[in-house]
């Protein structure tokens, strides 16, 4: 379904939300209640019945109740959980692109 069809279904009320704007809103709403890790990379993910153990490039291996992989289209988190992207992707005949002018 293309953008014009979506816009028509929404009575011309469709809009674009930039990822950076969404990230800012989410981050500002955390109010220091949730830990956030910057400037590190996930290298390994293990899960047991109680939590998720994440090993970072820095060598830290904390555990979490929940892991949210929000690292983009070619997600390393998704790759570590489900395997190589080429094994699970399916082409539906559509391309998309976005840019800011």
Secondary structure, DSSP 4 states (H G I P E B T S, - for coil): --HHHHHHHTTT------HHHHHHHHHHHSTTSS----S--EEEEEE-SS-EEEEETTS---EES-------TT-HHHHHHH--HHHH----S--------
